[in-house]
């Protein structure tokens, strides 16, 4: 039986068997960051993990304030090792703060909650990475990446011009664009209150390379140096494109993801996984309850309620188990 608990046990065994949990950053064969041409806009950065001809491809969108940097690549590597060589993961930079990535019309779309300009970057990367129509493709993400995955799935289903990949399922963990709230409430309130356990999640991964990539000191019980590094990184992203970040945050303060999920569920039979963390305010339980109530007969609609906060995906042991569970639902 496919359960999250069984997926966690299998994932743990696979990560142990291939030695991933014991290697330092310099000992790992890190994926090279590649660029996909985006016409006159900022190139789309992505990394590819797993065999290019794997029958299954997961398009994994970046969360906010995250690029395809080492700690994100390590998350993808752990996920792919848990999945095995039947899967290839493309980690794609949907989030880009710098001016030039999106024009004024696209930023206007994003302020209304339409993340199509971000989702389109996943399709650009898929084409550049030679994803074929024979390969089964899944959209997946965490936080902003979850909202991007839902947007991509919605667009592929409802816009004939976007049906360029063989999309078979969507996994959205901790999406933010699920209820209407003010941007200040979302960013300064809910986001700020929901990611306090980042240090604990990084160190609980028990992966030396991840701890190194984050600059975490396991002997620093006050984690002051770690918090300073994270705060500096977030500030760098904010300063890189204030207007662009504001457009995204305003878009995430809408309920468009919830509405798009209803459309996806009604118009397809693809597996849909929605996950939330109980100590996070980003995805309220009421959103999952509404989906479950309105679609009681939908056998391929699944939920995960975990005892964590919004930083839980940075525990890459659990992140690997979660995507393995999703893959089991999609088969």
C-alpha positions in Angstrom: 0.0 0.0 0.0 1.3 3.4 -0.9 1.5 5.5 2.3 3.7 8.4 3.3 5.1 6.3 6.1 6.1 3.5 3.7 7.6 6.1 1.3 9.7 7.6 4.1 11.1 4.2 5.1 11.9 3.3 1.4 13.4 6.8 0.8 15.6 6.5 3.9 16.9 3.1 2.8 17.7 4.3 -0.7 19.6 7.4 0.5 21.5 5.2 2.9 22.4 2.6 0.2 23.9 5.1 -2.2 25.9 7.0 0.5 24.2 10.3 -0.2 23.9 11.1 3.6 27.5 10.7 4.3 29.2 12.8 1.6 30.5 16.3 1.9 29.7 18.9 -0.8 33.0 18.5 -2.5 32.5 14.8 -2.8 29.2 15.0 -4.6 28.8 15.2 -8.4 26.7 18.4 -8.4 24.5 19.1 -11.4 25.7 21.9 -13.7 23.4 25.0 -13.9 22.2 25.2 -17.5 20.6 28.1 -19.4 17.6 28.0 -21.7 17.2 30.9 -24.1 14.2 33.1 -23.3 14.3 35.4 -26.3 14.9 39.0 -25.2 14.3 38.2 -21.5 16.5 36.8 -18.7 17.6 33.2 -19.5 15.9 30.4 -17.6 18.4 28.6 -15.3 17.7 25.0 -14.6 19.5 21.8 -13.3 18.8 18.3 -14.5 19.2 15.3 -12.2 18.7 11.7 -13.4 18.8 10.0 -16.8 17.8 12.2 -19.7 15.8 9.3 -21.2 13.9 8.4 -18.0 10.3 7.6 -18.7 9.1 10.1 -16.0 10.1 13.8 -15.7 9.3 16.0 -12.8 9.3 19.8 -13.4 10.2 21.1 -10.0 9.7 24.9 -9.6 11.9 26.9 -7.2 10.3 28.5 -4.1 10.6 32.2 -3.4 14.0 33.6 -2.6 15.6 30.5 -4.0 17.6 30.0 -7.2 19.1 26.7 -8.5 21.9 27.1 -5.9 23.6 24.2 -4.1 21.1 23.7 -1.3 18.2 23.5 -3.8 20.2 21.2 -6.1 20.9 18.9 -3.1 17.2 18.7 -2.4 16.6 17.6 -6.0 19.5 15.1 -5.8 18.0 13.5 -2.7 14.6 13.3 -4.3 15.9 11.7 -7.5 17.9 9.1 -5.5 14.8 8.2 -3.6 12.8 7.9 -6.8 15.5 6.0 -8.8 16.5 6.0 -12.4 13.0 5.9 -13.8 12.8 9.5 -12.9 14.5 12.7 -14.1 14.0 15.9 -12.1 14.4 19.4 -13.7 14.8 22.1 -11.1 13.7 25.3 -12.8 14.1 28.9 -11.7 10.6 30.2 -11.9 11.4 32.8 -9.3 13.7 35.5 -10.6 13.9 38.9 -8.8 16.0 40.8 -11.3 14.5 43.3 -13.7 14.4 41.9 -17.2 12.9 38.6 -16.4 9.3 39.8 -16.8 7.9 42.8 -18.7 5.4 45.3 -17.3 2.4 43.4 -18.7 3.6 40.1 -17.1 4.1 41.9 -13.7 0.6 43.2 -14.0 -0.6 39.6 -14.5 1.3 38.4 -11.4 -0.1 41.2 -9.2 -3.6 39.8 -10.1 -2.5 36.3 -9.0 -1.9 34.9 -12.5 1.6 33.3 -12.4 1.6 32.2 -16.0 4.8 34.2 -16.8 6.6 32.2 -14.0 5.0 28.9 -15.1 6.0 29.4 -18.7 9.7 29.3 -17.6 9.2 25.6 -16.7 8.0 24.9 -20.3 11.0 26.8 -21.7 13.4 24.7 -19.6 11.6 21.4 -20.5 12.0 22.2 -24.2 15.7 23.1 -23.8 16.3 19.9 -21.8 14.8 17.8 -24.6 11.8 16.5 -22.7 9.8 14.5 -25.2 6.1 13.8 -25.7 6.7 10.2 -24.8 7.9 11.0 -21.4 5.3 11.4 -18.6 5.7 14.8 -17.0 4.6 16.0 -13.5 4.5 19.5 -12.1 5.7 19.8 -8.5 6.8 22.4 -6.1 6.9 23.8 -2.6 5.6 27.3 -1.5 5.8 29.6 -4.5 6.9 26.5 -6.4 3.7 24.8 -5.5 1.6 27.7 -6.8 3.7 27.7 -10.0 3.1 23.9 -10.4 -0.7 24.5 -10.1 -0.5 27.4 -12.6 1.4 25.3 -15.1 -1.0 22.4 -14.8 -4.0 24.7 -15.2 -2.5 26.4 -18.2 -1.7 23.1 -19.9 -5.2 21.8 -19.3 -7.1 25.0 -20.3 -4.9 26.6 -23.0 -4.4 24.6 -26.2 -1.3 26.6 -27.0 0.4 25.3 -23.8 -0.2 21.6 -24.2 3.4 20.9 -25.1 4.2 18.4 -22.4 2.6 15.1 -21.5 1.4 16.3 -18.1 0.2 13.5 -15.8 -0.1 15.0 -12.3 0.6 17.8 -10.0 2.0 18.0 -6.5 1.6 21.3 -4.5 3.1 21.4 -1.0 2.4 24.5 1.1 1.0 26.7 -1.7 0.5 30.3 -0.6 -2.0 31.6 -3.2 -4.9 29.8 -1.6 -6.8 32.5 0.4 -7.3 36.2 0.0 -5.2 38.2 2.5 -3.3 41.4 2.4 0.3 41.3 1.1 1.5 42.6 4.5 -0.4 39.8 6.3 1.1 37.2 4.0 4.7 38.3 3.9 5.3 40.1 7.2 2.8 38.0 9.2 2.2 34.5 8.0 5.5 33.9 6.1 7.5 35.4 8.9 5.8 33.3 11.6 5.9 30.1 9.7 9.5 29.5 8.9 11.1 29.5 12.4 12.3 25.9 12.2 14.7 26.2 9.2 17.8 25.5 11.2 16.3 22.5 12.8 15.1 21.1 9.4 18.5 21.6 7.8 20.3 19.9 10.6 17.7 17.1 10.9 18.4 16.2 7.3 21.7 14.7 8.6 23.3 15.4 5.2 26.8 17.0 5.7 26.6 18.6 2.2 23.4 20.4 2.9 24.6 21.6 6.3 27.7 22.9 4.5 25.7 24.5 1.7 23.5 26.4 4.1 26.4 27.4 6.3 24.8 25.9 9.4 26.9 25.3 12.5 25.6 22.3 14.4 27.6 23.4 17.4 25.9 26.8 17.5 22.8 26.3 19.8 21.8 29.9 19.4 22.1 29.6 15.6 22.8 33.4 15.4 25.4 33.0 12.6 22.9 30.8 10.6 20.1 33.3 11.0 22.4 36.1 9.9 23.4 34.2 6.7 19.7 33.5 5.8 18.6 37.1 6.5 21.4 38.4 4.4 20.4 36.1 1.5 16.7 37.1 1.7 17.7 40.8 1.8 19.9 40.3 -1.3 17.0 38.9 -3.2 14.6 41.7 -2.1 17.0 44.4 -3.2 17.6 42.7 -6.5 14.1 43.5 -7.7 11.8 45.3 -5.2 9.0 45.9 -7.8 9.1 42.3 -9.1 9.1 40.8 -5.6 6.1 43.0 -4.6 4.2 41.9 -7.7 4.8 38.2 -6.8 3.8 38.8 -3.1 0.6 40.6 -4.2 -0.2 37.7 -6.5 0.4 35.2 -3.7 -2.1 37.1 -1.6 -5.0 35.9 -3.8 -6.9 32.6 -3.9 -6.2 31.8 -7.5 -4.4 28.5 -6.7 -7.6 27.2 -4.9 -9.7 28.2 -7.9 -7.3 26.6 -10.3 -7.2 23.4 -8.3 -11.0 23.2 -8.6 -10.7 23.5 -12.4 -7.9 20.9 -12.5 -9.9 18.4 -10.4 -13.1 19.0 -12.5 -11.5 18.8 -15.9 -9.0 15.9 -15.5 -8.5 12.6 -13.7 -4.8 13.2 -13.0 -3.5 12.7 -9.5 -3.4 15.8 -7.4 -1.5 16.0 -4.1 -1.9 19.0 -1.8 0.3 19.2 1.3 0.4 21.5 4.3 2.4 21.8 7.5 0.4 22.1 10.7 2.7 24.8 12.3 2.5 26.9 9.2 -0.1 29.6 8.4 0.6 29.5 4.6 -1.8 26.8 3.6 -4.8 26.7 6.1 -6.4 23.4 6.7 -9.7 24.9 5.6 -8.5 25.0 2.0 -7.9 21.3 2.0 -11.2 20.7 3.7 -13.0 22.8 1.0 -11.4 20.8 -1.8 -12.3 17.5 -0.1 -15.9 18.6 0.5 -16.5 19.8 -3.0 -15.0 16.8 -4.7 -15.9 13.8 -2.4 -15.8 11.3 -5.3 -12.4 12.3 -6.6 -10.3 9.2 -5.9 -7.1 10.7 -7.2 -7.2 13.8 -4.9 -4.8 13.3 -2.0 -3.7 15.3 1.1 -0.7 15.4 3.4 -1.0 17.1 6.8 2.5 17.1 8.5 3.7 18.3 11.9 6.1 20.9 10.7 6.3 24.6 9.6 6.8 26.2 6.2 10.6 25.4 6.1 9.9 21.6 6.3 11.0 21.0 2.7 14.5 22.0 3.7 14.6 18.7 5.7 15.6 16.9 2.5 15.0 13.5 4.0 11.3 14.3 4.3 11.3 16.1 1.0 12.6 13.0 -0.7 9.9 10.8 1.0 7.2 13.3 0.0 8.0 13.2 -3.7 8.4 9.4 -3.6 4.8 9.3 -2.1 3.6 11.6 -4.9 5.3 9.4 -7.6 3.4 6.4 -6.2 0.1 8.2 -6.5 0.9 9.2 -10.1 1.7 5.7 -11.3 
